[in-house]
Amino acid sequence: MKLAKWLALLPVAAFFSGGWLSSVAPTFVLGMPFLMVWNVSWLVLTSLVMVVIDRAEGDLDAQDAQAARAAGDAR
């Protein structure tokens, strides 16, 4: 498994830590319940994490394609 794919565990860990954090966090944040703020913020952050993973995988795919073209030219 490539290193960038390990970032996908971050949103999962955040989802499961929200309940634990709600016991120590303030009841309301910006006028909304803490868990709602936590889940909505991680909804957005999950998208950003997936963009980072996609960009990292795209770079690796480009390198693989370039290596395949180089190997094809060598024949």
C-alpha positions, -999 to +999 in steps of 0.1 A: +000+000+000+014+034-009+021+059+018-005+084+006-033+059+010-026+057+048-041+092+049-075+077+043-074+064+079-074+099+093-112+107+086-121+072+100-102+079+132-117+114+134-152+100+131-147+075+159-130+100+182-159+125+180-179+108+207-149+107+230-142+144+223-178+154+230-173+145+266-145+170+271-155+196+245-179+224+251-216+216+246-221+242+218-197+256+193-208+285+172-244+279+184-244+243+171-239+210+190-203+200+191-208+167+173-226+185+144-197+209+141-172+180+143-190+159+117-195+188+092-159+199+096-146+164+089-169+161+060-151+190+044-117+178+056-123+143+042-127+158+008-094+176+012-077+145+023-090+126-007-077+154-030-043+150-015-044+113-020-056+117-056-028+142-063-002+119-049-015+089-068-017+110-100+020+118-096+028+081-092+006+072-122+024+097-143+058+083-133+046+047-141+034+058-175+066+076-183+086+045-172+064+023-194+070+046-224+107+046-217+107+008-216+088+007-249+112+030-266+142+008-255+129-022-275 
